[in-house]
């Protein structure tokens, strides 16, 4: 992805979200989302945090995509997302995540 807008549109597309859906989930105005997509405004910390909440991502992923934070090391966005989801899951769901990862790892070897 070249721009924040490209990334944002891709993330919305894989979730089947419209601009209105994202605005609702992020608890921001539809105009704020439209202005981002039309590149009439840059994402700031508050809007980036709201988008992270809507996508269930840790804020640093969105901050990095928005250019508010530099990319760190070689940890992929997918690993960051998995870690975030795991940390915010119930104990039972955490166990299921680990069981599934162990199963998939064993099966691929």
N, C-alpha and C positions, 0 to 999 in steps of 0.2 A: 504494500500500500504506500502510495506516495504522499498523500496529504491526510490531515486529520479528517477532512470531509470524506475522503475515500474510505478510510477506516470506519468512520461512523456509519456511513451508508451500508457498508458490508455487514457490520454488526447488527444493524436494524434488519437487513435482508435475511440473515440467517435465523433471526428470531421471528420473522414475519411481522415486524413492527412498522407501523406508519409513523409519520411525524407526530400525529396526535397521540398515538399509543406511547411513544417515547416521552412526550411532554407530560402525559398523565403519570406514567411510572416514575419519572424523575421529579414530579411535582414542580414543574416549571411551565412557563407559557409556551404555547405552540409557536408564537412569534420568535421566542428565543431559539428554539430548535431550527426553525426556518432560516433565521439569520445565520446560524452556524453552517447549515447545508448550502446556503447561497453565498457563503464566505463574506457576509456583510459584517461579521464580528468574529473575534477570536475567542476560543473557550478560555475562560478564567478559572480560578480555583473553585469557586462555588458551583459553577455550571458543570465543571469536570467531575466534581464530587457527586453531584446529582445524577449525572450520566452513569457514573460508576455504580451508584446505588441501583439505578434502573436495570443495569446489565448484570448485577450481582458480581461485580468485579472489585478487587481491591483498588482504592483510588489511585495508587501509584501507576497502575497500568494505563489508566486514562490520562493521568498527568503526563506520562512519558509520550503517549500518542499525541497529546496536545502540545508537546514541546515545553511543558512547564517543568519537567524534570529530565535530566539526562538518562539515557538507557544505562542500566547497571549490568555489569558483568555479562555472563552468558546464560543467565536464567531466562528461559523462554516465557512469553506471556501465558502459555498454556500451563506451565508448571506453577506460575504465580496464581493463576485462576484456580487450579486444582488445590493448591495449598489454602487459598482463601475459602473455598467451598468446604474443604475438610475441617478447617478451624471453626467454621460457623455452623457445622452440622451437629446434630445430637450425637450422643455417645453411640447409640445404636446404628445410626447412619455411618458414622466414622468406621465402625467395625465392618459394615457392609462394603464400604469403599475399599478398605484394606483387603478384605476377603476377595473381592472382585479383582483387584490389582494383582494379588498373589496368584489367583486362578489364571488370569490372562498371561502372566509372566511364565508360569509353569507350562501352560499350553503352547506358548511360542518357542520354547526351548526343545 
